[in-house]
Amino acid sequence: MTISTPTVLTGDCRTLMPAFGPFDLILADPPYGDTSLAWDRRLTGWLPLACQALRPTGSMWLFGSLRAFMTIAAELREAGFRYAQEIVWEKQNGSSFHADRFKRVHELVAQFYRADAAWSVVYNAVQTTPDATARTVRRKRRPTHTGHIEAGYYLSQDGGPRLMRSVIFARNAHNRAIHPTEKPSALLEILIRTSCPEGGLVADWFAGSGAAGEACRLTGRRYLGCEIDADMAEKARARIAAVLPFDGRAAL
Ligand SMILES: C[S@@+](CC[C@H](N)C(=O)[O-])C[C@H]1O[C@@H](n2cnc3c(N)ncnc32)[C@H](O)[C@@H]1O
């Protein structure tokens, strides 16, 4: 079935989502059983289904803590996923785990792709920020841990594009959130622009508030979310419907 308008399914992603693939991008913010929230029970069995539902050029951005990733590392591998990279989402506040001795103000988001695909074919639109300072960088010699590098130097200009940093600050929704672990749609927008082509299909397996649906609407990507809690799914639908759709002309 083709998804042309943003859609939030109600039910278990393991049953509902596979039929709608292949997906260009999977966003996953699953329950890990880390909190006392009623829905927060670690879910098994969804990773192989998610991997099989990805296009070979697709990838999955998975939210979690290092603790959570270590717990499911074998499951990720057995499901057919290969680790690519991670970013740190820095937020203004957050809740800590019992072992923390620092105020926890970050979460990790790790990207995985199909182990049967080459990383070079995975869709990747490098994101930049317009804050470069003028300089010429010369490579004196090739770093030992990398392969062949074409250019010996590059020039940058003041205010020009600079590769986006892997630590990204985004305020969490806090007072206006409709879900207790809602992710900022500004952060999701960055992941979506990086890893899904315009018009591509994003699958949000644990949709919660539908924040990713909002981000898809703003960036011109198609969206399919799934949420097991019927009330939350209804709120997510209303939230997404209230967002003005992407208008390609605005970007001209
Ligand atoms: C961490 S929250 C996601 C929050 C979401 N990313 C947001 O920004 O609002 C996880 C969500 O997964 C939902 N959930 C739990 N088990 C599920 C399942 N089997 N299928 C679909 N959704 C599920 C929970 O009800 C919860 O709303």
The ligand as an ORCA input file, in Angstrom:
! r2SCAN-3c Opt
* xyz 0 1
  C       9.879      6.333     23.886
  S       8.258      6.495     23.399
  C       8.339      7.298     21.835
  C       8.266      8.801     21.917
  C       8.304      9.467     20.570
  N       9.573      9.286     19.914
  C       8.002     10.952     20.673
  O       8.834     11.779     20.232
  O       6.941     11.301     21.167
  C       7.836      4.860     22.976
  C       6.408      4.689     22.498
  O       6.279      3.364     21.967
  C       4.974      2.916     22.222
  N       4.993      1.448     22.085
  C       5.355      0.519     23.011
  N       5.277     -0.715     22.496
  C       4.885     -0.564     21.204
  C       4.631     -1.470     20.129
  N       4.770     -2.797     20.299
  N       4.238     -0.973     18.931
  C       4.096      0.360     18.760
  N       4.298      1.268     19.739
  C       4.708      0.820     20.938
  C       4.677      3.418     23.609
  O       3.295      3.495     23.849
  C       5.366      4.802     23.589
  O       4.449      5.815     23.268
*
